[in-house]
Amino acid sequence: MSKLDPYGTLGVARTATAEEIRTAYRKLARKYHPDVNPGDKAAEAHFKEVAAAYDVLSDEQKRKNFDEFGADALHTGFDPDQARAYKRWQEARAHAPPPRAHEDAFDWNLEDLLGQFGAGGPSGSRRGGPRRGPDATGEVDLDFMQALHGAEVTLTVPGVATPLRVRIPPGADDGSQVTLRGQGAPGPGGGPPGDVIIRTRVRPHPVFRREGLDLVLDLPVTLSEAYNGATVDVPTPGGPVKMKIPPRTQSGTRLRLRGKGVARGGQVGDLFAVAWLRLPEAEDRALGEALRAADALYARPPREGMDR
């Protein structure tokens, strides 16, 4: 994205409404879509940037996180609660008295101050008992379909002696988190082990993009299919299905396939096929004349009201 700024990528203001964001996205998606620019790698890269920007701004929580934390919120595995806790800890540390004599300054600042927030220390331990080991973190790269259907992966996590077998449940998204309780390093003096936190990084798909539990794809349609209606094959994660295109479908119309989206935790999203009119590449005089004659069939001028 442009300087890690989804607003800049879509060319909209930070105060833009959801409809303004959607309109800007559709315009850029049509401009840079691979079907419109076959073989153009630069256009394909722009298309992916536009899709990534829309993924952030079309999701209320992701947009809120970006507005609050800026580009940091776009990093894989970003946790807004942890970011707020760390900010509070920094503010408290800045106003805290100096450590007492013969006391380790770092231990006092970190553990006692975090204790004021109910955390008790970096690993959630309390003074007066065995301390837990530190939590370890790792990341795993997944294909889009692996994330949708779930996967089992083996990975090495820094701070953990042996490779771990991790089951990623179906429906994982970019930045989802899997916690392996008690599988981290042991605490000092025989204290209980910490946890292992695995965050997912999901590679984008060439056809599908996610909006929460919903999937969205761009569906090219011909002049005849859009005007007369048709039944066409549409890809889904479970394989192609038949979908009806109603007569006089306008370009940009979202057509819903219920229950064909992401399944996660007992919930299932929908799949939306966005119809985009695809004109013939070959020139045909008769078709051109017929289309000019068709201008008289519009109920009102197609650009009516744009000068307001």
Secondary structure as UniProt FT lines:
FT   HELIX           2..4
FT   HELIX           6..10
FT   TURN            14..15
FT   HELIX           18..32
FT   TURN            34..36
FT   TURN            38..39
FT   HELIX           41..57
FT   HELIX           60..69
FT   HELIX           70..74
FT   TURN            76..77
FT   HELIX           80..94
FT   TURN            101..102
FT   HELIX           105..107
FT   HELIX           108..112
FT   HELIX           113..116
FT   TURN            117..118
FT   TURN            122..123
FT   TURN            127..128
FT   STRAND          136..142
FT   HELIX           144..149
FT   STRAND          151..155
FT   TURN            158..159
FT   STRAND          164..168
FT   TURN            170..171
FT   TURN            174..175
FT   STRAND          177..180
FT   TURN            181..182
FT   HELIX           188..190
FT   STRAND          196..202
FT   STRAND          209..211
FT   TURN            212..213
FT   STRAND          214..221
FT   HELIX           223..228
FT   STRAND          230..234
FT   TURN            237..238
FT   STRAND          241..245
FT   TURN            247..248
FT   TURN            251..252
FT   STRAND          254..257
FT   TURN            258..259
FT   STRAND          263..264
FT   TURN            265..266
FT   STRAND          267..268
FT   STRAND          271..277
FT   HELIX           285..294
FT   HELIX           295..297
FT   TURN            302..307
//
